[in-house]
């Protein structure tokens, strides 16, 4: 943050960052942002940043033919 904004506080924590983003969001709502635009943005952001990615696990088994040699 310090690289982008000179006025950013030195001790900016995750809590402060989330609070800033939340208050900025509320300010956008107060200014008349349309819910039709906000809702899809929030849902897609939630999926992108908050949901854990699915881990796909594959199990490989050796395939054998069912034929047996007779003596």
C-alpha positions in Angstrom: 0.0 0.0 0.0 2.8 2.3 0.8 4.2 2.0 -2.7 0.8 3.1 -4.1 -0.2 5.8 -1.7 2.2 8.0 0.2 -0.4 8.8 2.8 -1.0 5.1 3.7 -0.2 4.5 7.4 2.9 2.5 8.2 1.0 0.1 10.5 -1.9 -0.8 8.1 -3.2 -4.1 9.1 -5.6 -6.5 7.4 -8.3 -5.3 9.8 -7.8 -1.7 8.6 -7.7 -2.7 5.0 -11.0 -4.5 5.3 -12.5 -1.6 7.1 -11.4 0.8 4.4 -12.8 -1.4 1.7 -16.1 -1.7 3.6 -16.5 2.0 4.1 -15.6 2.7 0.5 -18.3 0.2 -0.5 -20.9 1.9 1.8 -19.9 5.3 0.2 -20.5 3.9 -3.3 -24.0 2.7 -2.1 -24.7 6.1 -0.7 -23.7 7.8 -4.0 -26.3 5.7 -5.8 -24.5 2.7 -7.1 -27.1 0.3 -8.6 -27.8 -2.9 -6.8 -28.1 -4.7 -10.2 -24.4 -3.9 -10.6 -23.2 -4.4 -7.1 -24.8 -7.9 -6.4 -23.2 -9.7 -9.4 -19.8 -8.1 -8.6 -20.0 -9.1 -4.9 -21.0 -12.7 -5.7 -18.3 -13.1 -8.3 -15.7 -11.6 -6.0 -16.8 -14.0 -3.2 -16.4 -17.0 -5.5 -13.0 -15.7 -6.7 -11.4 -14.8 -3.4 -13.3 -16.5 -0.6 -14.2 -19.9 -1.7 -11.7 -22.6 -1.4 -10.6 -24.2 -4.7 -11.8 -27.7 -5.3 -9.0 -30.2 -5.1 -9.4 -33.0 -7.6 -8.0 -36.3 -6.6 -7.4 -39.1 -9.2 -6.7 -42.7 -8.4 -5.1 -44.8 -11.1 -5.6 -48.5 -11.1 -3.9 -51.0 -13.4 -6.2 -52.6 -15.8 -5.7 -56.3 -16.3 -7.3 -58.4 -19.0 -9.7 -61.1 -17.8 -8.1 -63.9 -19.8 -6.1 -66.6 -18.1 -3.9 -69.0 -19.9 -4.9 -72.6 -19.6 -2.4 -75.4 -19.4 
